Amino acid sequence: MPLSLLHQLARVALPVSLTDGADVDSVRMLALAGHVKADIPRPVRTLRGYHQPPATVVAITPLGQRMIERFPREPEAA
């Protein structure tokens, strides 16, 4: 989920590269919403389909910071 990824990104030193397909899709949504600044390369066509190079998040925008404050992280279930 993009919002949980946004909370995770707020706890690490940026820039950070993400390679998991679901994470890259979440970064793409966060970037489109204006919550992060990121470099997301286009997928590369291969003989077996497509390969997604890593997405690099370089910054959380002021709008992203407001989202983090407005929607605090939910406590994890035990």
Distance bins in CASP14 RR format, pairs under 12 A and 6 or more apart:
PFRMAT RR
TARGET T0000
AUTHOR 0000-0000-0000
RMODE 2
METHOD distances of the structure
MODEL  1
1 7 0 0 0 0 1 0 0 0 0 0 0
1 8 0 0 0 0 0 1 0 0 0 0 0
1 22 0 0 0 0 1 0 0 0 0 0 0
1 23 0 0 0 0 0 1 0 0 0 0 0
1 25 0 0 0 0 0 1 0 0 0 0 0
1 26 1 0 0 1 0 0 0 0 0 0 0
1 29 0 0 0 0 1 0 0 0 0 0 0
1 30 0 0 0 0 0 1 0 0 0 0 0
1 71 0 0 0 0 0 1 0 0 0 0 0
1 73 0 0 0 0 0 1 0 0 0 0 0
1 74 0 0 0 0 0 1 0 0 0 0 0
2 8 0 0 0 0 0 1 0 0 0 0 0
2 9 0 0 0 0 0 1 0 0 0 0 0
2 18 0 0 0 0 0 1 0 0 0 0 0
2 22 0 0 0 0 0 1 0 0 0 0 0
2 23 0 0 0 0 1 0 0 0 0 0 0
2 24 0 0 0 0 0 1 0 0 0 0 0
2 25 0 0 0 0 1 0 0 0 0 0 0
2 26 1 0 1 0 0 0 0 0 0 0 0
2 27 0 0 0 0 1 0 0 0 0 0 0
2 28 0 0 0 0 1 0 0 0 0 0 0
2 29 1 0 1 0 0 0 0 0 0 0 0
2 30 1 0 1 0 0 0 0 0 0 0 0
2 31 0 0 0 0 1 0 0 0 0 0 0
2 32 0 0 0 0 1 0 0 0 0 0 0
2 33 1 0 0 1 0 0 0 0 0 0 0
2 34 0 0 0 0 0 1 0 0 0 0 0
2 35 1 0 0 1 0 0 0 0 0 0 0
2 36 0 0 0 0 1 0 0 0 0 0 0
2 38 0 0 0 0 0 1 0 0 0 0 0
2 57 0 0 0 0 0 1 0 0 0 0 0
2 64 0 0 0 0 0 1 0 0 0 0 0
2 67 0 0 0 0 1 0 0 0 0 0 0
2 68 0 0 0 0 0 1 0 0 0 0 0
2 71 0 0 0 0 0 1 0 0 0 0 0
3 9 0 0 0 0 0 1 0 0 0 0 0
3 10 0 0 0 0 0 1 0 0 0 0 0
3 26 0 0 0 0 1 0 0 0 0 0 0
3 29 0 0 0 0 1 0 0 0 0 0 0
3 30 0 0 0 0 1 0 0 0 0 0 0
3 33 0 0 0 0 0 1 0 0 0 0 0
3 35 0 0 0 0 1 0 0 0 0 0 0
3 36 0 0 0 0 0 1 0 0 0 0 0
3 64 0 0 0 0 1 0 0 0 0 0 0
3 67 1 0 0 1 0 0 0 0 0 0 0
3 68 0 0 0 0 1 0 0 0 0 0 0
3 70 0 0 0 0 0 1 0 0 0 0 0
3 71 1 0 0 1 0 0 0 0 0 0 0
3 72 0 0 0 0 0 1 0 0 0 0 0
3 73 0 0 0 0 1 0 0 0 0 0 0
3 74 0 0 0 0 1 0 0 0 0 0 0
4 10 0 0 0 0 0 1 0 0 0 0 0
4 11 0 0 0 0 0 1 0 0 0 0 0
4 22 0 0 0 0 0 1 0 0 0 0 0
4 23 0 0 0 0 0 1 0 0 0 0 0
4 26 0 0 0 0 1 0 0 0 0 0 0
4 30 0 0 0 0 0 1 0 0 0 0 0
4 67 0 0 0 0 0 1 0 0 0 0 0
4 68 0 0 0 0 0 1 0 0 0 0 0
4 71 0 0 0 0 0 1 0 0 0 0 0
4 72 0 0 0 0 0 1 0 0 0 0 0
4 73 1 0 0 1 0 0 0 0 0 0 0
4 74 0 0 0 0 1 0 0 0 0 0 0
4 76 0 0 0 0 0 1 0 0 0 0 0
5 11 0 0 0 0 0 1 0 0 0 0 0
5 12 0 0 0 0 0 1 0 0 0 0 0
5 16 0 0 0 0 0 1 0 0 0 0 0
5 18 0 0 0 0 1 0 0 0 0 0 0
5 20 0 0 0 0 0 1 0 0 0 0 0
5 21 0 0 0 0 0 1 0 0 0 0 0
5 22 0 0 0 0 1 0 0 0 0 0 0
5 23 1 0 0 1 0 0 0 0 0 0 0
5 24 0 0 0 0 0 1 0 0 0 0 0
5 25 0 0 0 0 1 0 0 0 0 0 0
5 26 1 0 1 0 0 0 0 0 0 0 0
5 27 1 0 0 1 0 0 0 0 0 0 0
5 28 0 0 0 0 0 1 0 0 0 0 0
5 29 0 0 0 0 1 0 0 0 0 0 0
5 30 1 0 0 1 0 0 0 0 0 0 0
5 31 0 0 0 0 0 1 0 0 0 0 0
5 33 0 0 0 0 0 1 0 0 0 0 0
5 35 0 0 0 0 1 0 0 0 0 0 0
5 36 0 0 0 0 1 0 0 0 0 0 0
5 38 0 0 0 0 0 1 0 0 0 0 0
5 55 0 0 0 0 0 1 0 0 0 0 0
5 57 0 0 0 0 1 0 0 0 0 0 0
5 60 0 0 0 0 0 1 0 0 0 0 0
5 64 0 0 0 0 0 1 0 0 0 0 0
5 67 0 0 0 0 0 1 0 0 0 0 0
5 68 0 0 0 0 0 1 0 0 0 0 0
5 73 0 0 0 0 0 1 0 0 0 0 0
6 12 0 0 0 0 0 1 0 0 0 0 0
6 14 0 0 0 0 0 1 0 0 0 0 0
6 23 0 0 0 0 0 1 0 0 0 0 0
6 26 0 0 0 0 1 0 0 0 0 0 0
6 27 0 0 0 0 1 0 0 0 0 0 0
6 29 0 0 0 0 1 0 0 0 0 0 0
6 30 1 0 1 0 0 0 0 0 0 0 0
6 31 0 0 0 0 0 1 0 0 0 0 0
6 33 0 0 0 0 1 0 0 0 0 0 0
6 34 0 0 0 0 0 1 0 0 0 0 0
6 35 1 0 1 0 0 0 0 0 0 0 0
6 36 1 0 0 1 0 0 0 0 0 0 0
6 38 0 0 0 0 0 1 0 0 0 0 0
6 57 0 0 0 0 1 0 0 0 0 0 0
6 60 1 0 0 1 0 0 0 0 0 0 0
6 61 0 0 0 0 0 1 0 0 0 0 0
6 63 0 0 0 0 0 1 0 0 0 0 0
6 64 1 0 0 1 0 0 0 0 0 0 0
6 65 0 0 0 0 1 0 0 0 0 0 0
6 66 0 0 0 0 0 1 0 0 0 0 0
6 67 1 0 0 1 0 0 0 0 0 0 0
6 68 1 0 0 1 0 0 0 0 0 0 0
6 69 0 0 0 0 0 1 0 0 0 0 0
6 70 0 0 0 0 0 1 0 0 0 0 0
6 71 0 0 0 0 1 0 0 0 0 0 0
6 72 0 0 0 0 0 1 0 0 0 0 0
6 73 0 0 0 0 1 0 0 0 0 0 0
7 26 0 0 0 0 0 1 0 0 0 0 0
7 30 0 0 0 0 0 1 0 0 0 0 0
7 35 0 0 0 0 0 1 0 0 0 0 0
7 36 0 0 0 0 0 1 0 0 0 0 0
7 60 0 0 0 0 0 1 0 0 0 0 0
7 64 0 0 0 0 0 1 0 0 0 0 0
7 65 0 0 0 0 0 1 0 0 0 0 0
7 67 0 0 0 0 1 0 0 0 0 0 0
7 68 1 0 0 1 0 0 0 0 0 0 0
7 69 0 0 0 0 0 1 0 0 0 0 0
7 70 0 0 0 0 0 1 0 0 0 0 0
7 71 0 0 0 0 1 0 0 0 0 0 0
7 72 0 0 0 0 1 0 0 0 0 0 0
7 73 1 0 1 0 0 0 0 0 0 0 0
7 74 0 0 0 0 1 0 0 0 0 0 0
7 76 0 0 0 0 0 1 0 0 0 0 0
8 14 0 0 0 0 0 1 0 0 0 0 0
8 16 0 0 0 0 1 0 0 0 0 0 0
8 18 0 0 0 0 1 0 0 0 0 0 0
8 20 0 0 0 0 0 1 0 0 0 0 0
8 23 0 0 0 0 1 0 0 0 0 0 0
8 26 0 0 0 0 1 0 0 0 0 0 0
8 27 0 0 0 0 0 1 0 0 0 0 0
8 30 0 0 0 0 0 1 0 0 0 0 0
8 36 0 0 0 0 0 1 0 0 0 0 0
8 57 0 0 0 0 0 1 0 0 0 0 0
8 60 0 0 0 0 0 1 0 0 0 0 0
8 68 0 0 0 0 0 1 0 0 0 0 0
8 73 0 0 0 0 1 0 0 0 0 0 0
9 15 0 0 0 0 0 1 0 0 0 0 0
9 16 1 0 0 1 0 0 0 0 0 0 0
9 17 0 0 0 0 0 1 0 0 0 0 0
9 18 0 0 0 0 1 0 0 0 0 0 0
9 23 0 0 0 0 1 0 0 0 0 0 0
9 26 0 0 0 0 1 0 0 0 0 0 0
9 27 0 0 0 0 1 0 0 0 0 0 0
9 30 0 0 0 0 1 0 0 0 0 0 0
9 31 0 0 0 0 0 1 0 0 0 0 0
9 35 0 0 0 0 1 0 0 0 0 0 0
9 36 1 0 0 1 0 0 0 0 0 0 0
9 37 0 0 0 0 0 1 0 0 0 0 0
9 38 0 0 0 0 1 0 0 0 0 0 0
9 55 0 0 0 0 0 1 0 0 0 0 0
9 56 0 0 0 0 0 1 0 0 0 0 0
9 57 1 0 1 0 0 0 0 0 0 0 0
9 58 0 0 0 0 0 1 0 0 0 0 0
9 59 0 0 0 0 1 0 0 0 0 0 0
9 60 1 0 0 1 0 0 0 0 0 0 0
9 61 0 0 0 0 0 1 0 0 0 0 0
9 64 0 0 0 0 1 0 0 0 0 0 0
9 65 0 0 0 0 0 1 0 0 0 0 0
9 67 0 0 0 0 0 1 0 0 0 0 0
9 68 0 0 0 0 1 0 0 0 0 0 0
9 73 0 0 0 0 0 1 0 0 0 0 0
10 16 0 0 0 0 0 1 0 0 0 0 0
10 30 0 0 0 0 0 1 0 0 0 0 0
10 35 0 0 0 0 0 1 0 0 0 0 0
10 36 0 0 0 0 0 1 0 0 0 0 0
10 57 0 0 0 0 0 1 0 0 0 0 0
10 59 0 0 0 0 0 1 0 0 0 0 0
10 60 1 0 0 1 0 0 0 0 0 0 0
10 61 0 0 0 0 0 1 0 0 0 0 0
10 64 0 0 0 0 1 0 0 0 0 0 0
10 65 1 0 0 1 0 0 0 0 0 0 0
10 66 0 0 0 0 0 1 0 0 0 0 0
10 67 0 0 0 0 1 0 0 0 0 0 0
10 68 1 0 1 0 0 0 0 0 0 0 0
10 69 0 0 0 0 1 0 0 0 0 0 0
10 71 0 0 0 0 0 1 0 0 0 0 0
10 72 0 0 0 0 0 1 0 0 0 0 0
10 73 0 0 0 0 1 0 0 0 0 0 0
11 60 0 0 0 0 0 1 0 0 0 0 0
11 68 0 0 0 0 0 1 0 0 0 0 0
11 73 0 0 0 0 1 0 0 0 0 0 0
12 18 0 0 0 0 0 1 0 0 0 0 0
12 57 0 0 0 0 1 0 0 0 0 0 0
12 60 0 0 0 0 0 1 0 0 0 0 0
13 57 0 0 0 0 0 1 0 0 0 0 0
13 58 0 0 0 0 0 1 0 0 0 0 0
13 59 0 0 0 0 0 1 0 0 0 0 0
13 60 0 0 0 0 0 1 0 0 0 0 0
14 27 0 0 0 0 0 1 0 0 0 0 0
14 36 0 0 0 0 1 0 0 0 0 0 0
14 37 0 0 0 0 1 0 0 0 0 0 0
14 38 0 0 0 0 1 0 0 0 0 0 0
14 39 0 0 0 0 0 1 0 0 0 0 0
14 56 0 0 0 0 1 0 0 0 0 0 0
14 57 1 0 1 0 0 0 0 0 0 0 0
14 58 1 0 0 1 0 0 0 0 0 0 0
14 59 1 0 0 1 0 0 0 0 0 0 0
14 60 1 0 0 1 0 0 0 0 0 0 0
14 61 0 0 0 0 0 1 0 0 0 0 0
15 27 0 0 0 0 0 1 0 0 0 0 0
15 36 0 0 0 0 0 1 0 0 0 0 0
15 37 0 0 0 0 1 0 0 0 0 0 0
15 38 0 0 0 0 1 0 0 0 0 0 0
15 39 0 0 0 0 1 0 0 0 0 0 0
15 54 0 0 0 0 0 1 0 0 0 0 0
15 55 0 0 0 0 0 1 0 0 0 0 0
15 56 1 0 1 0 0 0 0 0 0 0 0
15 57 1 0 0 1 0 0 0 0 0 0 0
15 58 1 0 1 0 0 0 0 0 0 0 0
15 59 1 0 0 1 0 0 0 0 0 0 0
15 60 0 0 0 0 0 1 0 0 0 0 0
16 23 0 0 0 0 0 1 0 0 0 0 0
16 27 0 0 0 0 1 0 0 0 0 0 0
16 36 0 0 0 0 0 1 0 0 0 0 0
16 38 0 0 0 0 1 0 0 0 0 0 0
16 39 0 0 0 0 0 1 0 0 0 0 0
16 54 0 0 0 0 1 0 0 0 0 0 0
16 55 0 0 0 0 1 0 0 0 0 0 0
16 56 1 0 0 1 0 0 0 0 0 0 0
16 57 1 0 1 0 0 0 0 0 0 0 0
16 58 0 0 0 0 1 0 0 0 0 0 0
16 59 0 0 0 0 0 1 0 0 0 0 0
16 60 0 0 0 0 0 1 0 0 0 0 0
17 23 0 0 0 0 1 0 0 0 0 0 0
17 24 0 0 0 0 1 0 0 0 0 0 0
17 27 0 0 0 0 1 0 0 0 0 0 0
17 38 0 0 0 0 1 0 0 0 0 0 0
17 39 0 0 0 0 1 0 0 0 0 0 0
17 40 0 0 0 0 0 1 0 0 0 0 0
17 41 0 0 0 0 0 1 0 0 0 0 0
17 52 0 0 0 0 0 1 0 0 0 0 0
17 53 0 0 0 0 1 0 0 0 0 0 0
17 54 1 0 1 0 0 0 0 0 0 0 0
17 55 1 0 0 1 0 0 0 0 0 0 0
17 56 1 0 1 0 0 0 0 0 0 0 0
17 57 1 0 0 1 0 0 0 0 0 0 0
17 58 0 0 0 0 0 1 0 0 0 0 0
18 24 1 0 1 0 0 0 0 0 0 0 0
18 25 0 0 0 0 1 0 0 0 0 0 0
18 26 0 0 0 0 1 0 0 0 0 0 0
18 27 1 0 1 0 0 0 0 0 0 0 0
18 28 0 0 0 0 0 1 0 0 0 0 0
18 30 0 0 0 0 0 1 0 0 0 0 0
18 31 0 0 0 0 0 1 0 0 0 0 0
18 36 0 0 0 0 0 1 0 0 0 0 0
18 38 0 0 0 0 1 0 0 0 0 0 0
18 39 0 0 0 0 0 1 0 0 0 0 0
18 40 0 0 0 0 1 0 0 0 0 0 0
18 41 0 0 0 0 0 1 0 0 0 0 0
18 52 0 0 0 0 1 0 0 0 0 0 0
18 53 0 0 0 0 0 1 0 0 0 0 0
18 54 1 0 0 1 0 0 0 0 0 0 0
18 55 1 0 1 0 0 0 0 0 0 0 0
18 56 1 0 0 1 0 0 0 0 0 0 0
18 57 1 0 0 1 0 0 0 0 0 0 0
19 27 0 0 0 0 0 1 0 0 0 0 0
19 40 0 0 0 0 0 1 0 0 0 0 0
19 41 0 0 0 0 0 1 0 0 0 0 0
19 51 0 0 0 0 0 1 0 0 0 0 0
19 52 1 0 0 1 0 0 0 0 0 0 0
19 53 0 0 0 0 1 0 0 0 0 0 0
19 54 1 0 1 0 0 0 0 0 0 0 0
19 55 0 0 0 0 1 0 0 0 0 0 0
19 56 0 0 0 0 0 1 0 0 0 0 0
20 26 0 0 0 0 1 0 0 0 0 0 0
20 27 0 0 0 0 1 0 0 0 0 0 0
20 52 0 0 0 0 1 0 0 0 0 0 0
20 54 0 0 0 0 1 0 0 0 0 0 0
20 55 0 0 0 0 1 0 0 0 0 0 0
21 27 0 0 0 0 1 0 0 0 0 0 0
21 28 0 0 0 0 1 0 0 0 0 0 0
21 40 0 0 0 0 0 1 0 0 0 0 0
21 43 0 0 0 0 1 0 0 0 0 0 0
21 50 0 0 0 0 0 1 0 0 0 0 0
21 51 0 0 0 0 0 1 0 0 0 0 0
21 52 1 0 1 0 0 0 0 0 0 0 0
21 53 0 0 0 0 0 1 0 0 0 0 0
21 54 0 0 0 0 1 0 0 0 0 0 0
21 55 0 0 0 0 1 0 0 0 0 0 0
22 28 0 0 0 0 0 1 0 0 0 0 0
22 29 0 0 0 0 0 1 0 0 0 0 0
22 52 0 0 0 0 0 1 0 0 0 0 0
22 55 0 0 0 0 0 1 0 0 0 0 0
23 29 0 0 0 0 0 1 0 0 0 0 0
23 30 0 0 0 0 0 1 0 0 0 0 0
23 36 0 0 0 0 0 1 0 0 0 0 0
23 38 0 0 0 0 0 1 0 0 0 0 0
23 40 0 0 0 0 0 1 0 0 0 0 0
23 52 0 0 0 0 1 0 0 0 0 0 0
23 54 0 0 0 0 1 0 0 0 0 0 0
23 55 1 0 0 1 0 0 0 0 0 0 0
23 56 0 0 0 0 0 1 0 0 0 0 0
23 57 0 0 0 0 1 0 0 0 0 0 0
24 30 0 0 0 0 0 1 0 0 0 0 0
24 31 0 0 0 0 0 1 0 0 0 0 0
24 38 0 0 0 0 1 0 0 0 0 0 0
24 39 0 0 0 0 0 1 0 0 0 0 0
24 40 1 0 0 1 0 0 0 0 0 0 0
24 41 0 0 0 0 1 0 0 0 0 0 0
24 42 0 0 0 0 0 1 0 0 0 0 0
24 43 0 0 0 0 1 0 0 0 0 0 0
24 50 0 0 0 0 0 1 0 0 0 0 0
24 51 0 0 0 0 0 1 0 0 0 0 0
24 52 1 0 1 0 0 0 0 0 0 0 0
24 53 0 0 0 0 1 0 0 0 0 0 0
24 54 1 0 0 1 0 0 0 0 0 0 0
24 55 1 0 1 0 0 0 0 0 0 0 0
24 56 0 0 0 0 0 1 0 0 0 0 0
24 57 0 0 0 0 0 1 0 0 0 0 0
25 31 0 0 0 0 0 1 0 0 0 0 0
25 32 0 0 0 0 0 1 0 0 0 0 0
25 38 0 0 0 0 0 1 0 0 0 0 0
25 40 0 0 0 0 1 0 0 0 0 0 0
25 43 0 0 0 0 0 1 0 0 0 0 0
25 52 0 0 0 0 1 0 0 0 0 0 0
25 55 0 0 0 0 1 0 0 0 0 0 0
26 32 0 0 0 0 0 1 0 0 0 0 0
26 33 0 0 0 0 0 1 0 0 0 0 0
26 35 0 0 0 0 0 1 0 0 0 0 0
26 36 0 0 0 0 1 0 0 0 0 0 0
26 38 0 0 0 0 0 1 0 0 0 0 0
26 40 0 0 0 0 0 1 0 0 0 0 0
26 55 0 0 0 0 1 0 0 0 0 0 0
26 57 0 0 0 0 0 1 0 0 0 0 0
27 33 0 0 0 0 0 1 0 0 0 0 0
27 34 0 0 0 0 0 1 0 0 0 0 0
27 35 0 0 0 0 1 0 0 0 0 0 0
27 36 1 0 0 1 0 0 0 0 0 0 0
27 37 0 0 0 0 0 1 0 0 0 0 0
27 38 1 0 1 0 0 0 0 0 0 0 0
27 39 0 0 0 0 1 0 0 0 0 0 0
27 40 1 0 0 1 0 0 0 0 0 0 0
27 41 0 0 0 0 0 1 0 0 0 0 0
27 52 0 0 0 0 0 1 0 0 0 0 0
27 54 0 0 0 0 1 0 0 0 0 0 0
27 55 1 0 1 0 0 0 0 0 0 0 0
27 56 0 0 0 0 1 0 0 0 0 0 0
27 57 1 0 1 0 0 0 0 0 0 0 0
27 58 0 0 0 0 0 1 0 0 0 0 0
27 60 0 0 0 0 0 1 0 0 0 0 0
28 34 0 0 0 0 0 1 0 0 0 0 0
28 35 0 0 0 0 0 1 0 0 0 0 0
28 36 0 0 0 0 1 0 0 0 0 0 0
28 38 1 0 0 1 0 0 0 0 0 0 0
28 39 0 0 0 0 0 1 0 0 0 0 0
28 40 1 0 1 0 0 0 0 0 0 0 0
28 41 0 0 0 0 0 1 0 0 0 0 0
28 42 0 0 0 0 0 1 0 0 0 0 0
28 43 0 0 0 0 0 1 0 0 0 0 0
28 52 0 0 0 0 1 0 0 0 0 0 0
28 55 1 0 0 1 0 0 0 0 0 0 0
28 57 0 0 0 0 0 1 0 0 0 0 0
29 35 0 0 0 0 1 0 0 0 0 0 0
29 36 0 0 0 0 1 0 0 0 0 0 0
29 38 0 0 0 0 0 1 0 0 0 0 0
29 40 0 0 0 0 0 1 0 0 0 0 0
29 55 0 0 0 0 0 1 0 0 0 0 0
30 36 1 0 1 0 0 0 0 0 0 0 0
30 37 0 0 0 0 1 0 0 0 0 0 0
30 38 1 0 0 1 0 0 0 0 0 0 0
30 40 0 0 0 0 0 1 0 0 0 0 0
30 55 0 0 0 0 1 0 0 0 0 0 0
30 57 1 0 0 1 0 0 0 0 0 0 0
30 59 0 0 0 0 0 1 0 0 0 0 0
30 60 0 0 0 0 1 0 0 0 0 0 0
30 61 0 0 0 0 1 0 0 0 0 0 0
30 63 0 0 0 0 0 1 0 0 0 0 0
30 64 1 0 0 1 0 0 0 0 0 0 0
30 67 0 0 0 0 1 0 0 0 0 0 0
30 68 0 0 0 0 0 1 0 0 0 0 0
31 37 1 0 0 1 0 0 0 0 0 0 0
31 38 1 0 1 0 0 0 0 0 0 0 0
31 39 0 0 0 0 1 0 0 0 0 0 0
31 40 1 0 0 1 0 0 0 0 0 0 0
31 55 0 0 0 0 1 0 0 0 0 0 0
31 56 0 0 0 0 0 1 0 0 0 0 0
31 57 0 0 0 0 1 0 0 0 0 0 0
31 58 0 0 0 0 0 1 0 0 0 0 0
31 59 0 0 0 0 0 1 0 0 0 0 0
31 60 0 0 0 0 0 1 0 0 0 0 0
31 61 0 0 0 0 1 0 0 0 0 0 0
31 63 0 0 0 0 0 1 0 0 0 0 0
31 64 0 0 0 0 0 1 0 0 0 0 0
32 38 0 0 0 0 1 0 0 0 0 0 0
32 40 0 0 0 0 1 0 0 0 0 0 0
32 61 0 0 0 0 0 1 0 0 0 0 0
32 63 0 0 0 0 0 1 0 0 0 0 0
33 60 0 0 0 0 0 1 0 0 0 0 0
33 61 0 0 0 0 1 0 0 0 0 0 0
33 63 1 0 0 1 0 0 0 0 0 0 0
33 64 0 0 0 0 1 0 0 0 0 0 0
33 66 0 0 0 0 0 1 0 0 0 0 0
33 67 0 0 0 0 1 0 0 0 0 0 0
34 57 0 0 0 0 0 1 0 0 0 0 0
34 59 0 0 0 0 0 1 0 0 0 0 0
34 60 0 0 0 0 1 0 0 0 0 0 0
34 61 1 0 1 0 0 0 0 0 0 0 0
34 62 0 0 0 0 1 0 0 0 0 0 0
34 63 1 0 1 0 0 0 0 0 0 0 0
34 64 1 0 0 1 0 0 0 0 0 0 0
34 65 0 0 0 0 0 1 0 0 0 0 0
34 66 0 0 0 0 0 1 0 0 0 0 0
34 67 0 0 0 0 1 0 0 0 0 0 0
35 57 0 0 0 0 1 0 0 0 0 0 0
35 59 0 0 0 0 0 1 0 0 0 0 0
35 60 1 0 0 1 0 0 0 0 0 0 0
35 61 1 0 1 0 0 0 0 0 0 0 0
35 62 0 0 0 0 1 0 0 0 0 0 0
35 63 1 0 1 0 0 0 0 0 0 0 0
35 64 1 1 0 0 0 0 0 0 0 0 0
35 65 0 0 0 0 1 0 0 0 0 0 0
35 66 0 0 0 0 1 0 0 0 0 0 0
35 67 1 0 1 0 0 0 0 0 0 0 0
35 68 0 0 0 0 1 0 0 0 0 0 0
35 70 0 0 0 0 0 1 0 0 0 0 0
35 71 0 0 0 0 0 1 0 0 0 0 0
36 55 0 0 0 0 1 0 0 0 0 0 0
36 56 0 0 0 0 0 1 0 0 0 0 0
36 57 1 0 1 0 0 0 0 0 0 0 0
36 58 1 0 0 1 0 0 0 0 0 0 0
36 59 1 0 0 1 0 0 0 0 0 0 0
36 60 1 0 1 0 0 0 0 0 0 0 0
36 61 1 0 0 1 0 0 0 0 0 0 0
36 62 0 0 0 0 0 1 0 0 0 0 0
36 63 0 0 0 0 1 0 0 0 0 0 0
36 64 1 0 0 1 0 0 0 0 0 0 0
36 65 0 0 0 0 0 1 0 0 0 0 0
36 67 0 0 0 0 0 1 0 0 0 0 0
36 68 0 0 0 0 0 1 0 0 0 0 0
37 55 0 0 0 0 0 1 0 0 0 0 0
37 56 0 0 0 0 1 0 0 0 0 0 0
37 57 1 0 0 1 0 0 0 0 0 0 0
37 58 1 0 1 0 0 0 0 0 0 0 0
37 59 1 0 1 0 0 0 0 0 0 0 0
37 60 0 0 0 0 1 0 0 0 0 0 0
37 61 1 0 0 1 0 0 0 0 0 0 0
37 62 0 0 0 0 0 1 0 0 0 0 0
37 63 0 0 0 0 0 1 0 0 0 0 0
37 64 0 0 0 0 0 1 0 0 0 0 0
38 54 0 0 0 0 0 1 0 0 0 0 0
38 55 1 0 1 0 0 0 0 0 0 0 0
38 56 1 0 0 1 0 0 0 0 0 0 0
38 57 1 0 1 0 0 0 0 0 0 0 0
38 58 1 0 0 1 0 0 0 0 0 0 0
38 59 0 0 0 0 1 0 0 0 0 0 0
38 60 0 0 0 0 1 0 0 0 0 0 0
38 61 0 0 0 0 0 1 0 0 0 0 0
39 53 0 0 0 0 1 0 0 0 0 0 0
39 54 0 0 0 0 1 0 0 0 0 0 0
39 55 1 0 0 1 0 0 0 0 0 0 0
39 56 1 0 1 0 0 0 0 0 0 0 0
39 57 0 0 0 0 1 0 0 0 0 0 0
39 58 1 0 0 1 0 0 0 0 0 0 0
39 59 0 0 0 0 0 1 0 0 0 0 0
40 52 0 0 0 0 1 0 0 0 0 0 0
40 53 0 0 0 0 1 0 0 0 0 0 0
40 54 0 0 0 0 1 0 0 0 0 0 0
40 55 1 0 1 0 0 0 0 0 0 0 0
40 56 1 0 0 1 0 0 0 0 0 0 0
40 57 0 0 0 0 1 0 0 0 0 0 0
40 58 0 0 0 0 0 1 0 0 0 0 0
41 50 0 0 0 0 0 1 0 0 0 0 0
41 51 0 0 0 0 1 0 0 0 0 0 0
41 52 1 0 0 1 0 0 0 0 0 0 0
41 53 1 0 1 0 0 0 0 0 0 0 0
41 54 1 0 0 1 0 0 0 0 0 0 0
41 55 1 0 0 1 0 0 0 0 0 0 0
41 56 0 0 0 0 1 0 0 0 0 0 0
42 50 0 0 0 0 1 0 0 0 0 0 0
42 51 0 0 0 0 0 1 0 0 0 0 0
42 52 0 0 0 0 1 0 0 0 0 0 0
42 53 0 0 0 0 1 0 0 0 0 0 0
42 55 0 0 0 0 0 1 0 0 0 0 0
43 49 0 0 0 0 1 0 0 0 0 0 0
43 50 1 0 1 0 0 0 0 0 0 0 0
43 51 1 0 0 1 0 0 0 0 0 0 0
43 52 1 0 1 0 0 0 0 0 0 0 0
43 53 1 0 0 1 0 0 0 0 0 0 0
43 54 0 0 0 0 0 1 0 0 0 0 0
43 55 0 0 0 0 0 1 0 0 0 0 0
44 50 1 0 0 1 0 0 0 0 0 0 0
44 51 1 0 1 0 0 0 0 0 0 0 0
44 52 1 0 0 1 0 0 0 0 0 0 0
44 53 1 0 0 1 0 0 0 0 0 0 0
44 54 0 0 0 0 0 1 0 0 0 0 0
45 51 0 0 0 0 1 0 0 0 0 0 0
45 52 0 0 0 0 0 1 0 0 0 0 0
46 52 0 0 0 0 0 1 0 0 0 0 0
46 53 0 0 0 0 0 1 0 0 0 0 0
57 64 0 0 0 0 0 1 0 0 0 0 0
59 65 0 0 0 0 0 1 0 0 0 0 0
60 66 0 0 0 0 0 1 0 0 0 0 0
60 67 0 0 0 0 1 0 0 0 0 0 0
60 68 1 0 0 1 0 0 0 0 0 0 0
60 69 0 0 0 0 0 1 0 0 0 0 0
61 67 0 0 0 0 1 0 0 0 0 0 0
61 68 0 0 0 0 0 1 0 0 0 0 0
62 68 0 0 0 0 0 1 0 0 0 0 0
62 69 0 0 0 0 0 1 0 0 0 0 0
63 69 0 0 0 0 0 1 0 0 0 0 0
63 70 0 0 0 0 0 1 0 0 0 0 0
64 70 0 0 0 0 1 0 0 0 0 0 0
64 71 0 0 0 0 0 1 0 0 0 0 0
65 71 0 0 0 0 0 1 0 0 0 0 0
67 73 0 0 0 0 0 1 0 0 0 0 0
END
